[in-house]
């Protein structure tokens, strides 16, 4: 990805690179990768700094890829029907978000805003697709990990939905 706002991850200093390597290893999408495979992914990861209150992306923007917080915190914010903002989550160092856009290019369902000055890694869909062409087994490992994460989230969402439905039934009948 050729974008002046993102600098190639390979250009980082050695000690900072090792810190970021450790952050990446903690992300479930990459945790099953060997050191050699993680080094290969590292070549297509980009890093960018964000200032406090700067949007990483906005609701409705095209989904380009996932993000990993190296330093700082990010709010995931949804816009309610009445136009008011609702904080859905506050994510901190090591957290990742936007990962569904590695699977499709649907518009973002929420905004991501830097709570404070942040260092963020970007892993973008075009780079993943190119990696899959060059290293199919590595690409499949990443996709398999991603599918496990998505299925786990869907399972939890179904459980929460069933719980809310039961609570509504109790209120209705009680």
Phi and psi restraints in degrees (value plus and minus 20) as a CYANA .aco file:
   2 UNK   PHI    -120.3   -80.3
   2 UNK   PSI      77.0   117.0
   3 UNK   PHI    -162.0  -122.0
   3 UNK   PSI     104.2   144.2
   4 UNK   PHI     -84.3   -44.3
   4 UNK   PSI     -37.3     2.7
   5 UNK   PHI     -98.1   -58.1
   5 UNK   PSI     -38.9     1.1
   6 UNK   PHI    -132.7   -92.7
   6 UNK   PSI     112.0   152.0
   7 UNK   PHI    -125.8   -85.8
   7 UNK   PSI     125.0   165.0
   8 UNK   PHI     -78.2   -38.2
   8 UNK   PSI     114.1   154.1
   9 UNK   PHI     -80.4   -40.4
   9 UNK   PSI     -50.0   -10.0
  10 UNK   PHI     -83.4   -43.4
  10 UNK   PSI     -39.1     0.9
  11 UNK   PHI    -104.3   -64.3
  11 UNK   PSI     -22.4    17.6
  12 UNK   PHI     -92.1   -52.1
  12 UNK   PSI     135.5   175.5
  13 UNK   PHI     -85.4   -45.4
  13 UNK   PSI     135.4   175.4
  14 UNK   PHI     -76.2   -36.2
  14 UNK   PSI     -70.3   -30.3
  15 UNK   PHI     -87.2   -47.2
  15 UNK   PSI     -58.5   -18.5
  16 UNK   PHI     -86.1   -46.1
  16 UNK   PSI     -57.5   -17.5
  17 UNK   PHI     -82.1   -42.1
  17 UNK   PSI     -61.3   -21.3
  18 UNK   PHI     -87.0   -47.0
  18 UNK   PSI     -57.6   -17.6
  19 UNK   PHI     -81.3   -41.3
  19 UNK   PSI     -65.4   -25.4
  20 UNK   PHI     -87.8   -47.8
  20 UNK   PSI     -57.4   -17.4
  21 UNK   PHI     -77.0   -37.0
  21 UNK   PSI     -63.2   -23.2
  22 UNK   PHI     -86.1   -46.1
  22 UNK   PSI     -59.2   -19.2
  23 UNK   PHI     -82.1   -42.1
  23 UNK   PSI     -66.1   -26.1
  24 UNK   PHI     -79.9   -39.9
  24 UNK   PSI     -61.1   -21.1
  25 UNK   PHI     -83.2   -43.2
  25 UNK   PSI     -46.0    -6.0
  26 UNK   PHI    -102.3   -62.3
  26 UNK   PSI     -34.1     5.9
  27 UNK   PHI     -98.2   -58.2
  27 UNK   PSI     104.8   144.8
  28 UNK   PHI     -73.7   -33.7
  28 UNK   PSI     -49.9    -9.9
  29 UNK   PHI     -81.4   -41.4
  29 UNK   PSI     -50.9   -10.9
  30 UNK   PHI    -131.5   -91.5
  30 UNK   PSI     -25.6    14.4
  31 UNK   PHI     -84.4   -44.4
  31 UNK   PSI     -43.4    -3.4
  32 UNK   PHI    -107.3   -67.3
  32 UNK   PSI     -22.0    18.0
  33 UNK   PHI    -100.8   -60.8
  33 UNK   PSI     124.7   164.7
  34 UNK   PHI     -91.8   -51.8
  34 UNK   PSI     148.9   188.9
  35 UNK   PHI     -80.5   -40.5
  35 UNK   PSI     -60.7   -20.7
  36 UNK   PHI     -83.5   -43.5
  36 UNK   PSI     -62.7   -22.7
  37 UNK   PHI     -87.9   -47.9
  37 UNK   PSI     -59.9   -19.9
  38 UNK   PHI     -84.7   -44.7
  38 UNK   PSI     -56.5   -16.5
  39 UNK   PHI     -83.8   -43.8
  39 UNK   PSI     -56.8   -16.8
  40 UNK   PHI     -85.4   -45.4
  40 UNK   PSI     -62.3   -22.3
  41 UNK   PHI     -87.4   -47.4
  41 UNK   PSI     -57.8   -17.8
  42 UNK   PHI     -73.9   -33.9
  42 UNK   PSI     -51.2   -11.2
  43 UNK   PHI     -87.3   -47.3
  43 UNK   PSI     -41.3    -1.3
  44 UNK   PHI    -133.5   -93.5
  44 UNK   PSI      -7.7    32.3
  45 UNK   PHI    -114.0   -74.0
  45 UNK   PSI     120.3   160.3
  46 UNK   PHI    -137.3   -97.3
  46 UNK   PSI     131.1   171.1
  47 UNK   PHI    -142.0  -102.0
  47 UNK   PSI     121.6   161.6
  48 UNK   PHI    -165.9  -125.9
  48 UNK   PSI     126.9   166.9
  49 UNK   PHI    -117.5   -77.5
  49 UNK   PSI     119.5   159.5
  50 UNK   PHI    -141.7  -101.7
  50 UNK   PSI     124.0   164.0
  51 UNK   PHI    -109.6   -69.6
  51 UNK   PSI     139.3   179.3
  52 UNK   PHI     -69.5   -29.5
  52 UNK   PSI     114.6   154.6
  53 UNK   PHI      50.5    90.5
  53 UNK   PSI     -15.5    24.5
  54 UNK   PHI    -100.7   -60.7
  54 UNK   PSI     113.0   153.0
  55 UNK   PHI     -93.9   -53.9
  55 UNK   PSI     117.7   157.7
  56 UNK   PHI    -104.4   -64.4
  56 UNK   PSI     -62.4   -22.4
  57 UNK   PHI    -176.8  -136.8
  57 UNK   PSI     143.2   183.2
  58 UNK   PHI    -135.9   -95.9
  58 UNK   PSI     131.1   171.1
  59 UNK   PHI     -72.5   -32.5
  59 UNK   PSI     112.8   152.8
  60 UNK   PHI      74.0   114.0
  60 UNK   PSI     -38.7     1.3
  61 UNK   PHI     -83.0   -43.0
  61 UNK   PSI     133.5   173.5
  62 UNK   PHI     -83.8   -43.8
  62 UNK   PSI     121.1   161.1
  63 UNK   PHI     -99.5   -59.5
  63 UNK   PSI      98.4   138.4
  64 UNK   PHI    -125.8   -85.8
  64 UNK   PSI     -47.8    -7.8
  65 UNK   PHI     154.8   194.8
  65 UNK   PSI    -192.3  -152.3
  66 UNK   PHI    -124.3   -84.3
  66 UNK   PSI     142.0   182.0
  67 UNK   PHI    -149.8  -109.8
  67 UNK   PSI     126.8   166.8
  68 UNK   PHI    -147.3  -107.3
  68 UNK   PSI     110.6   150.6
  69 UNK   PHI    -105.9   -65.9
  69 UNK   PSI      98.2   138.2
  70 UNK   PHI    -109.6   -69.6
  70 UNK   PSI     -63.5   -23.5
  71 UNK   PHI    -163.3  -123.3
  71 UNK   PSI     124.4   164.4
  72 UNK   PHI      80.2   120.2
  72 UNK   PSI    -185.0  -145.0
  73 UNK   PHI    -162.5  -122.5
  73 UNK   PSI     132.8   172.8
  74 UNK   PHI    -153.5  -113.5
  74 UNK   PSI     115.7   155.7
  75 UNK   PHI    -116.9   -76.9
  75 UNK   PSI     115.8   155.8
  76 UNK   PHI    -119.3   -79.3
  76 UNK   PSI     100.6   140.6
  77 UNK   PHI    -145.3  -105.3
  77 UNK   PSI     110.0   150.0
  78 UNK   PHI    -126.9   -86.9
  78 UNK   PSI     134.6   174.6
  79 UNK   PHI    -123.6   -83.6
  79 UNK   PSI     103.7   143.7
  80 UNK   PHI     -98.1   -58.1
  80 UNK   PSI     147.4   187.4
  81 UNK   PHI     -77.8   -37.8
  81 UNK   PSI     -50.8   -10.8
  82 UNK   PHI    -104.2   -64.2
  82 UNK   PSI     -14.4    25.6
  83 UNK   PHI      69.3   109.3
  83 UNK   PSI     -28.2    11.8
  84 UNK   PHI     -96.8   -56.8
  84 UNK   PSI     131.6   171.6
  85 UNK   PHI    -108.3   -68.3
  85 UNK   PSI     123.3   163.3
  86 UNK   PHI    -149.5  -109.5
  86 UNK   PSI     102.7   142.7
  87 UNK   PHI     -95.7   -55.7
  87 UNK   PSI      98.0   138.0
  88 UNK   PHI    -110.6   -70.6
  88 UNK   PSI     -52.1   -12.1
  89 UNK   PHI    -184.3  -144.3
  89 UNK   PSI     132.9   172.9
  90 UNK   PHI    -140.5  -100.5
  90 UNK   PSI     100.1   140.1
  91 UNK   PHI    -130.3   -90.3
  91 UNK   PSI     124.5   164.5
  92 UNK   PHI    -144.6  -104.6
  92 UNK   PSI    -195.7  -155.7
  93 UNK   PHI     -61.3   -21.3
  93 UNK   PSI     110.5   150.5
  94 UNK   PHI      72.1   112.1
  94 UNK   PSI     -37.0     3.0
  95 UNK   PHI     -95.8   -55.8
  95 UNK   PSI     134.8   174.8
  96 UNK   PHI    -149.9  -109.9
  96 UNK   PSI     134.9   174.9
  97 UNK   PHI    -175.2  -135.2
  97 UNK   PSI     141.9   181.9
  98 UNK   PHI      60.3   100.3
  98 UNK   PSI      -8.7    31.3
  99 UNK   PHI     -85.8   -45.8
  99 UNK   PSI     -45.1    -5.1
 100 UNK   PHI     -81.9   -41.9
 100 UNK   PSI     -47.5    -7.5
 101 UNK   PHI     -91.3   -51.3
 101 UNK   PSI     -28.2    11.8
 102 UNK   PHI     -93.4   -53.4
 102 UNK   PSI     -42.6    -2.6
 103 UNK   PHI    -115.3   -75.3
 103 UNK   PSI     -52.1   -12.1
 104 UNK   PHI    -166.9  -126.9
 104 UNK   PSI     151.3   191.3
 105 UNK   PHI    -131.1   -91.1
 105 UNK   PSI      12.2    52.2
 106 UNK   PHI     -83.9   -43.9
 106 UNK   PSI     133.4   173.4
 107 UNK   PHI     -81.5   -41.5
 107 UNK   PSI     132.1   172.1
 108 UNK   PHI     -82.4   -42.4
 108 UNK   PSI     117.5   157.5
 109 UNK   PHI    -111.0   -71.0
 109 UNK   PSI     -25.9    14.1
 110 UNK   PHI    -176.7  -136.7
 110 UNK   PSI     150.5   190.5
 111 UNK   PHI    -120.3   -80.3
 111 UNK   PSI     133.7   173.7
 112 UNK   PHI    -141.4  -101.4
 112 UNK   PSI     101.0   141.0
 113 UNK   PHI    -144.7  -104.7
 113 UNK   PSI     114.4   154.4
 114 UNK   PHI     -87.0   -47.0
 114 UNK   PSI     105.6   145.6
 115 UNK   PHI     -95.2   -55.2
 115 UNK   PSI     -57.1   -17.1
 116 UNK   PHI    -164.2  -124.2
 116 UNK   PSI    -194.1  -154.1
 117 UNK   PHI     -80.9   -40.9
 117 UNK   PSI     110.3   150.3
 118 UNK   PHI    -149.6  -109.6
 118 UNK   PSI     131.0   171.0
 119 UNK   PHI    -133.5   -93.5
 119 UNK   PSI     102.0   142.0
 120 UNK   PHI    -145.9  -105.9
 120 UNK   PSI     118.3   158.3
 121 UNK   PHI    -117.4   -77.4
 121 UNK   PSI     121.5   161.5
 122 UNK   PHI    -137.8   -97.8
 122 UNK   PSI     110.7   150.7
 123 UNK   PHI    -141.2  -101.2
 123 UNK   PSI      89.6   129.6
 124 UNK   PHI    -124.2   -84.2
 124 UNK   PSI     127.0   167.0
 125 UNK   PHI     -74.8   -34.8
 125 UNK   PSI     -67.7   -27.7
 126 UNK   PHI     -77.8   -37.8
 126 UNK   PSI     -56.0   -16.0
 127 UNK   PHI     -90.3   -50.3
 127 UNK   PSI     -57.4   -17.4
 128 UNK   PHI     -84.2   -44.2
 128 UNK   PSI     -63.8   -23.8
 129 UNK   PHI     -82.9   -42.9
 129 UNK   PSI     -59.8   -19.8
 130 UNK   PHI     -86.1   -46.1
 130 UNK   PSI     -60.4   -20.4
 131 UNK   PHI     -82.1   -42.1
 131 UNK   PSI     -59.9   -19.9
 132 UNK   PHI     -83.3   -43.3
 132 UNK   PSI     -53.0   -13.0
 133 UNK   PHI     -90.7   -50.7
 133 UNK   PSI     -59.6   -19.6
 134 UNK   PHI     -98.7   -58.7
 134 UNK   PSI     -62.5   -22.5
 135 UNK   PHI    -153.4  -113.4
 135 UNK   PSI      56.6    96.6
 136 UNK   PHI     -75.9   -35.9
 136 UNK   PSI     -61.2   -21.2
 137 UNK   PHI     -83.6   -43.6
 137 UNK   PSI     -60.3   -20.3
 138 UNK   PHI     -86.0   -46.0
 138 UNK   PSI     -64.8   -24.8
 139 UNK   PHI     -79.3   -39.3
 139 UNK   PSI     -61.0   -21.0
 140 UNK   PHI     -85.5   -45.5
 140 UNK   PSI     -58.5   -18.5
 141 UNK   PHI     -80.8   -40.8
 141 UNK   PSI     -62.9   -22.9
 142 UNK   PHI     -85.8   -45.8
 142 UNK   PSI     -66.2   -26.2
 143 UNK   PHI     -82.9   -42.9
 143 UNK   PSI     -58.7   -18.7
 144 UNK   PHI     -84.6   -44.6
 144 UNK   PSI     -64.1   -24.1
 145 UNK   PHI     -81.8   -41.8
 145 UNK   PSI     -62.5   -22.5
 146 UNK   PHI     -82.8   -42.8
 146 UNK   PSI     -62.0   -22.0
 147 UNK   PHI     -85.2   -45.2
 147 UNK   PSI     -55.4   -15.4
 148 UNK   PHI     -83.4   -43.4
 148 UNK   PSI     -61.3   -21.3
 149 UNK   PHI     -84.3   -44.3
 149 UNK   PSI     -66.5   -26.5
 150 UNK   PHI     -83.4   -43.4
 150 UNK   PSI     -63.0   -23.0
 151 UNK   PHI     -87.0   -47.0
 151 UNK   PSI     -56.6   -16.6
 152 UNK   PHI     -84.7   -44.7
 152 UNK   PSI     -62.7   -22.7
 153 UNK   PHI     -83.9   -43.9
 153 UNK   PSI     -61.0   -21.0
 154 UNK   PHI     -84.0   -44.0
 154 UNK   PSI     -62.2   -22.2
 155 UNK   PHI     -79.4   -39.4
 155 UNK   PSI     -66.6   -26.6
 156 UNK   PHI     -84.2   -44.2
 156 UNK   PSI     -59.4   -19.4
 157 UNK   PHI     -83.3   -43.3
 157 UNK   PSI     -63.1   -23.1
 158 UNK   PHI     -80.9   -40.9
 158 UNK   PSI     -61.9   -21.9
 159 UNK   PHI     -82.9   -42.9
 159 UNK   PSI     -64.1   -24.1
 160 UNK   PHI     -85.9   -45.9
 160 UNK   PSI     -59.4   -19.4
 161 UNK   PHI     -84.0   -44.0
 161 UNK   PSI     -62.6   -22.6
 162 UNK   PHI     -82.6   -42.6
 162 UNK   PSI     -60.4   -20.4
 163 UNK   PHI     -84.3   -44.3
 163 UNK   PSI     -65.4   -25.4
 164 UNK   PHI     -83.3   -43.3
 164 UNK   PSI     -61.5   -21.5
 165 UNK   PHI     -81.1   -41.1
 165 UNK   PSI     -64.2   -24.2
 166 UNK   PHI     -81.5   -41.5
 166 UNK   PSI     -62.7   -22.7
 167 UNK   PHI     -84.0   -44.0
 167 UNK   PSI     -59.2   -19.2
 168 UNK   PHI     -85.8   -45.8
 168 UNK   PSI     -60.2   -20.2
 169 UNK   PHI     -82.1   -42.1
 169 UNK   PSI     -62.0   -22.0
 170 UNK   PHI     -82.5   -42.5
 170 UNK   PSI     -63.0   -23.0
 171 UNK   PHI     -84.0   -44.0
 171 UNK   PSI     -60.2   -20.2
 172 UNK   PHI     -86.4   -46.4
 172 UNK   PSI     -60.3   -20.3
 173 UNK   PHI    -111.2   -71.2
 173 UNK   PSI     -36.3     3.7
